[in-house]
Amino acid sequence: MEKQERSSFSSRVGFVLAASGSAVGLGNLWRFPYLAARYGGGIFLLVYLILVVTFGFSLMITEFAIGRKTKLSCIGAYGALDKRFNFLGWIAAFVPLIITPYYCVIGGWVMKYLWTFISGGALEAADNGGFFSRFIGFDAGSLPATILNFSGPTPWFVLFVLITGLVVIFGVQKGIENASRLMMPVLAVLIVVIALYSLTIPGALAGVKYYLMPDFSQFSASTVLGACGQMFYSMSLAMGITITYGSYMPKENLLEHSVTQIEIFDTLFAFFAGLMIIPAVIAFNGGDPSQVNSGPSLMFISLPMVFDSMKFGTVIGAVFFLLVLFAALTSSIALMETLASVIMDKFKLKRIPATLIIIAICLVVGMLSCLGYGPWESVTIIGMQFLDFFDFISNSVLMPIVAVLTCVLIGHVVGTRVVADEVKSGAGSFHREKLHRVMIRWIAPILLVAILASELASKIFGVFSI
């Protein structure tokens, strides 16, 4: 495939902040605390940390190396290594195409809640799910009235898509890198401040002890699979993002060092998310870890009730949803940039028309998820609403498949030396090369197949879920 002149990050700091922003997202905030509470707190945290520096590191550095070596988006990068794997690039590109629209819908929900807290509606939002149900299920009777009314989710979804698209239009350095330089430090400060404040809540120390002290009696295979699945999603693997960002990375940057910094930042964010949410929710519910829910119910139902019970809860809630908004934006920017990069590579378009095409696709496809709990609630796919179906197909099916096939390509077809040589080209050494070789060839594929099997078993047969 003919290569166009490639954009690049201006510095290693810009690359690390942008790549960290792509990893830090809603999964850290509403999935990690839930899984940590469900699988024993401290023991889950310990297993997660071990997997990050082994499994996560190996997959992440593999994808960054593929991108930097080929200087292509995922649509062409796999085929550049071996033409027989050109199909894998199409599957990988399909993942963000599914995720970006519904992710922007959830980003719109976050914007609505931020506005609600800023405008003094904290008490209204803390009504045990009623506010959230009315908002996402809004139906004004006619479709135009439903779409245009700010009491429903559609205008907020459109606004979130447009903000994301504007950053992508400005390009790698002026758009993504500058936005990341602004948002990532603010994110770090906000999450530390809220986490520290949550520790002052009466009864929070019991939650802190549960979260930080490993109880080895609660260790099980489910703990490993849960931690492995969360780490896989949290680090933005197998969705084309890391390959795309890797293609923008200058050769002289130290790849291994940069990946280490990214995994540290992402892990610290997940850690503080747990420290921020688990003690607060456990204290609010009288010491019961099972009340730390997953997904939207945690973010949009449980936490507003917790904030309402806190001193300065309106202010803390507003700051929290500002944090969530920034986390959602950094990830949605990375997702949309991945798609724009694919369009630019495949059809040789300039950045602005490529991005406008992706914005249009997101608005059309995202409308299914946006209205899927309101006017189109009766329309389901294999028993799931549109948003839930898109989330299942992308996260639980396609991403593990892409990751497994990536391991096959690198571990058993072209050889792990391809990655090792690319890492060494900028640094001269690859300190975790042996670990990488073993993980990519043998351990990572086994864990990924286990993740895929458990998710499918859960959704199809209701047997097991991580």
C-alpha positions in Angstrom: 0.0 0.0 0.0 1.3 3.5 -0.9 2.1 5.5 2.2 1.1 9.1 2.6 3.2 11.6 4.5 2.5 10.8 8.1 1.7 13.2 10.9 3.6 12.8 14.1 3.6 13.8 17.7 6.0 16.7 18.4 7.6 15.0 21.5 7.6 11.9 23.6 5.7 13.7 26.3 3.0 14.6 23.8 2.8 11.0 22.7 2.6 9.6 26.2 -0.1 12.0 27.3 -2.2 11.3 24.1 -1.8 7.6 24.4 -2.5 7.6 28.1 -5.6 9.7 27.3 -6.8 7.0 24.8 -6.5 4.4 27.6 -8.0 6.4 30.4 -11.8 6.4 29.8 -15.1 5.3 31.1 -14.0 1.7 31.6 -11.6 2.8 34.3 -14.3 4.7 36.1 -17.3 2.4 36.0 -15.9 -1.0 35.4 -12.7 -1.2 37.4 -14.3 -0.2 40.8 -17.1 -2.7 40.2 -14.8 -5.6 39.4 -12.5 -4.8 42.3 -15.4 -4.7 44.7 -16.9 -7.9 43.2 -13.7 -10.0 43.3 -12.2 -9.3 46.7 -10.8 -5.8 46.6 -7.2 -6.0 47.5 -6.6 -9.4 45.9 -8.1 -8.2 42.6 -5.9 -5.1 42.7 -2.8 -7.3 43.2 -3.7 -9.6 40.3 -4.5 -6.6 38.1 -1.1 -5.0 38.7 0.7 -8.3 37.9 -1.2 -8.6 34.6 -0.6 -5.0 33.6 3.2 -5.3 33.7 3.1 -8.7 31.9 0.1 -9.3 29.7 -0.8 -5.7 29.1 2.7 -4.5 28.5 3.3 -7.2 25.9 0.1 -6.5 23.9 0.5 -2.8 24.1 4.2 -2.6 23.0 3.3 -5.1 20.2 0.6 -2.8 18.7 2.7 0.4 19.1 5.6 -1.4 17.4 3.4 -2.5 14.5 2.2 1.0 14.0 5.6 2.7 14.2 7.2 0.1 11.9 4.6 0.2 9.2 3.6 3.9 9.5 0.1 2.8 8.7 -3.3 2.7 10.4 -4.6 -0.7 11.4 -6.3 -1.1 8.0 -2.9 -1.6 6.3 -0.5 -2.3 9.1 -1.3 -6.0 9.5 -1.1 -6.7 5.7 2.2 -4.9 5.5 3.7 -7.5 7.9 2.0 -10.4 6.1 -0.5 -10.1 3.2 -2.4 -13.1 4.5 -3.4 -11.0 7.5 -4.8 -8.1 5.6 -8.3 -9.2 6.7 -7.3 -8.6 10.3 -6.9 -4.9 9.6 -10.5 -4.7 8.4 -11.7 -6.4 11.6 -9.6 -4.1 13.8 -10.9 -1.0 11.9 -14.5 -2.3 12.4 -14.1 -2.2 16.2 -13.8 1.6 16.6 -16.5 2.0 13.9 -18.9 0.2 16.3 -17.6 1.7 19.5 -17.3 5.4 18.6 -21.0 6.2 18.0 -22.3 4.6 21.2 -19.3 5.9 23.2 -20.3 9.4 22.1 -23.9 8.7 23.2 -22.6 7.9 26.8 -20.3 11.0 26.5 -23.5 13.0 25.9 -25.1 11.5 29.0 -22.0 12.7 31.0 -22.4 16.3 29.6 -26.1 16.3 30.6 -25.2 15.3 34.2 -22.4 17.9 34.4 -24.8 20.6 33.3 -27.4 19.3 35.8 -24.9 19.6 38.7 -23.6 22.9 37.6 -27.1 24.3 37.3 -28.1 23.2 40.7 -30.0 20.0 39.9 -28.0 17.6 42.1 -31.1 16.7 44.2 -33.1 16.0 41.0 -30.4 13.6 39.8 -30.3 11.7 43.1 -33.7 10.1 42.8 -32.6 6.4 42.7 -32.6 6.2 38.9 -35.8 8.0 38.0 -34.0 11.0 36.5 -31.7 8.8 34.5 -34.6 6.7 33.2 -36.6 9.8 32.2 -33.5 11.3 30.5 -32.4 8.3 28.3 -36.0 7.2 27.7 -37.2 10.7 26.7 -40.0 10.6 24.0 -41.7 13.8 23.1 -44.2 12.0 20.9 -42.8 12.9 17.5 -39.3 12.1 16.4 -38.2 15.7 15.5 -39.4 17.0 18.9 -37.6 14.1 20.7 -34.3 14.7 18.8 -34.2 18.5 19.3 -35.2 18.6 23.0 -32.4 19.0 25.6 -34.5 17.1 28.1 -33.5 14.0 26.1 -30.1 12.6 25.1 -29.9 13.5 21.4 -28.6 17.2 21.5 -26.0 16.2 24.1 -24.9 13.3 21.9 -24.5 15.6 18.9 -22.6 18.2 20.9 -20.2 15.6 22.2 -19.6 14.2 18.6 -18.9 17.7 17.3 -16.4 18.6 20.1 -14.6 15.3 19.5 -14.6 15.9 15.7 -13.3 19.4 16.1 -10.2 18.2 18.0 -9.5 15.5 15.4 -9.9 18.1 12.6 -7.1 20.2 14.1 -4.7 17.2 13.6 -2.2 15.3 15.7 -0.1 18.1 17.1 -2.5 21.0 17.2 -5.6 19.0 18.1 -4.9 15.7 19.8 -1.6 16.5 21.4 -2.6 20.0 22.7 -6.0 18.7 24.0 -4.1 15.9 25.8 -1.6 18.3 27.3 -4.5 20.2 28.8 -6.9 17.5 29.8 -4.5 14.8 31.2 -2.9 16.9 34.0 -6.4 18.3 34.9 -7.7 14.7 35.0 -4.8 13.6 37.3 -5.5 16.5 39.7 -9.2 16.0 39.8 -9.2 12.3 40.5 -6.6 12.7 43.3 -8.6 15.5 44.9 -11.9 13.6 44.8 -10.3 10.4 46.0 -8.7 12.1 49.0 -12.1 13.8 49.7 -13.9 10.5 49.6 -11.6 9.2 52.3 -13.0 11.8 54.7 -16.5 10.3 54.5 -17.6 8.6 57.8 -17.3 4.9 57.3 -15.0 5.2 54.3 -12.0 3.5 56.0 -13.7 0.1 56.0 -13.9 0.4 52.2 -10.3 1.5 52.0 -9.2 -1.6 53.9 -11.3 -3.8 51.7 -9.9 -2.2 48.6 -6.2 -2.2 49.6 -5.7 -5.3 51.8 -5.4 -8.6 49.8 -7.5 -11.4 51.1 -6.0 -14.5 49.4 -9.0 -16.7 50.4 -11.0 -14.8 47.8 -8.6 -15.6 45.0 -10.0 -17.7 42.1 -9.9 -18.2 38.4 -12.7 -15.6 38.2 -10.4 -13.0 39.8 -7.7 -13.6 37.1 -10.2 -13.5 34.2 -11.9 -10.4 35.7 -8.6 -8.6 36.1 -7.4 -9.7 32.7 -10.5 -8.6 31.0 -10.5 -5.2 32.7 -6.8 -4.6 31.9 -7.4 -5.6 28.2 -10.3 -3.1 27.8 -8.7 -0.4 30.0 -5.5 -0.2 28.0 -7.3 0.4 24.6 -5.9 -2.8 23.1 -7.2 -4.5 19.9 -9.2 -1.5 18.6 -6.7 0.1 16.3 -5.9 3.0 18.6 -2.4 2.0 19.7 -1.4 1.0 16.1 -2.6 4.4 14.9 -0.8 6.4 17.6 2.3 4.2 17.1 2.3 5.2 13.5 2.6 8.9 14.6 5.5 8.1 16.9 9.0 9.2 15.8 11.6 6.5 15.5 14.0 8.1 18.0 11.4 7.9 20.8 12.1 5.2 23.4 9.2 2.8 22.8 9.6 0.5 25.8 10.1 3.5 28.1 7.0 5.3 26.7 4.8 2.2 27.1 6.0 1.8 30.7 4.9 5.4 31.4 1.5 4.8 29.7 0.8 1.7 31.7 1.8 3.4 34.9 -0.5 6.4 34.2 -3.4 4.2 33.2 -3.0 2.0 36.2 -2.7 4.9 38.6 -5.9 6.3 37.2 -7.7 3.0 37.6 -6.4 2.7 41.2 -7.6 6.2 42.1 -10.9 5.5 40.5 -11.3 2.6 42.8 -10.1 4.7 45.8 -12.6 7.4 44.8 -15.6 5.2 44.3 -15.4 2.0 46.4 -15.0 3.6 49.9 -17.7 6.2 49.2 -20.3 3.7 47.9 -19.5 1.2 50.6 -19.8 3.9 53.3 -23.1 5.0 51.8 -24.5 1.5 51.8 -23.4 0.6 55.3 -20.3 -1.4 54.4 -21.7 -3.7 51.7 -19.2 -4.1 48.7 -21.9 -5.7 46.6 -23.6 -2.4 46.2 -20.8 -1.1 44.0 -22.6 -1.5 40.7 -21.2 -1.7 37.2 -21.7 0.5 34.2 -24.3 3.3 33.9 -26.1 2.4 37.1 -22.9 3.2 39.1 -22.1 6.4 37.2 -25.6 7.9 36.8 -27.7 6.4 39.6 -25.5 5.3 42.6 -22.9 8.1 42.6 -25.4 11.0 42.4 -27.1 9.5 45.5 -23.8 9.3 47.2 -22.9 12.9 46.3 -26.3 14.1 47.6 -25.5 12.6 51.0 -22.1 14.3 51.2 -21.2 17.8 52.5 -20.5 19.9 49.4 -22.0 17.1 47.4 -23.1 19.4 44.6 -19.6 20.8 44.1 -18.0 17.4 44.3 -20.5 15.9 41.9 -19.8 18.7 39.4 -16.1 18.2 39.7 -16.6 14.4 39.3 -18.6 14.7 36.1 -16.1 17.2 34.7 -13.4 14.5 35.3 -15.6 11.9 33.6 -16.2 14.2 30.7 -12.5 14.7 30.1 -11.8 11.0 30.4 -14.6 10.3 27.9 -13.3 13.0 25.5 -9.7 11.7 25.5 -10.9 8.2 24.6 -13.5 9.4 22.0 -10.8 11.5 20.3 -8.5 8.5 20.0 -11.4 6.4 18.6 -12.4 9.0 16.0 -8.7 9.6 15.1 -8.3 5.9 14.4 -11.2 6.0 12.0 -10.1 9.2 10.4 -6.6 7.6 9.9 -8.2 4.6 8.2 -10.2 6.8 5.8 -7.1 8.9 5.0 -4.9 5.8 4.4 -7.5 3.8 2.4 -9.0 6.6 0.3 -6.1 9.1 0.2 -8.3 11.9 1.6 -7.2 14.9 3.5 -7.9 15.1 7.3 -10.9 17.5 7.2 -13.0 15.5 4.7 -12.0 12.2 6.3 -13.1 13.5 9.7 -16.4 14.9 8.4 -17.2 11.5 7.0 -16.6 9.9 10.4 -18.6 12.6 12.1 -21.6 11.9 9.8 -21.3 8.1 10.3 -21.2 8.6 14.1 -24.3 10.8 14.1 -26.2 8.3 12.0 -25.2 5.1 13.7 -25.1 6.7 17.1 -28.7 7.7 16.8 -29.7 4.0 17.1 -28.1 3.9 20.6 -29.3 7.4 21.5 -32.9 6.6 20.9 -32.7 3.0 21.7 -34.0 3.5 25.3 -36.8 5.9 24.2 -38.8 5.9 20.9 -37.0 2.8 19.6 -37.0 0.9 22.9 -39.1 -2.0 21.5 -36.5 -2.7 18.8 -33.8 -5.2 20.1 -31.1 -7.4 18.7 -30.9 -10.9 20.3 -32.7 -9.4 23.3 -30.4 -6.4 23.7 -30.9 -2.7 23.2 -28.8 -1.2 20.4 -26.2 0.2 22.8 -25.8 -3.0 24.7 -25.6 -5.0 21.5 -22.9 -2.8 20.0 -20.9 -2.9 23.3 -21.2 -6.7 23.4 -20.1 -7.3 19.8 -17.1 -4.9 20.0 -15.8 -5.5 23.5 -16.7 -9.1 24.1 -16.3 -10.6 20.6 -14.3 -8.6 18.1 -11.6 -7.2 20.4 -10.5 -10.6 21.8 -10.5 -12.0 18.3 -8.3 -9.2 17.0 -5.9 -9.6 19.9 -5.7 -13.4 19.5 -5.0 -13.1 15.8 -2.4 -10.4 16.5 -0.6 -12.8 18.9 -0.7 -15.5 16.1 0.7 -13.1 13.5 3.5 -11.8 15.7 4.2 -14.9 17.8 3.9 -17.7 15.2 4.0 -16.2 11.7 6.4 -13.2 11.3 8.1 -13.8 14.7 8.4 -11.7 17.8 11.8 -10.4 16.5 9.9 -8.0 14.3 8.6 -6.2 17.5 11.9 -6.6 19.3 13.9 -5.0 16.4 11.5 -2.1 16.2 11.8 -1.5 20.0 15.6 -1.6 19.8 15.7 0.7 16.8 15.1 3.7 19.1 16.8 2.5 22.3 19.3 -0.2 21.4 17.8 -2.5 24.1 14.6 -4.3 25.0 14.7 -5.1 28.7 11.5 -7.2 28.7 12.1 -9.0 25.4 12.0 -12.5 26.9 8.8 -11.7 28.8 7.3 -10.3 25.6 8.2 -13.4 23.6 6.7 -15.8 26.1 3.5 -13.8 26.6 2.8 -13.2 22.9 3.5 -16.7 21.8 1.8 -18.7 24.6 0.3 -17.0 27.6 -1.6 -14.1 26.1 -3.5 -16.2 23.5 -4.7 -18.6 26.2 -5.9 -15.7 28.4 -7.6 -14.0 25.5 -9.4 -17.2 24.5 -10.6 -17.6 28.1 -11.9 -14.0 28.1 -13.8 -14.6 24.8 -15.2 -17.9 26.0 -16.4 -16.5 29.4 -18.1 -13.5 27.8 -19.9 -15.6 25.1 -20.9 -18.1 27.8 -22.3 -15.3 29.9 -24.3 -13.6 27.1 -25.5 -16.6 25.3 -26.0 -19.2 28.1 -25.9 -17.0 31.2 -23.3 -19.3 32.7 -20.3 -17.1 33.6 -19.3 -13.5 33.4 -16.2 -11.5 34.2 
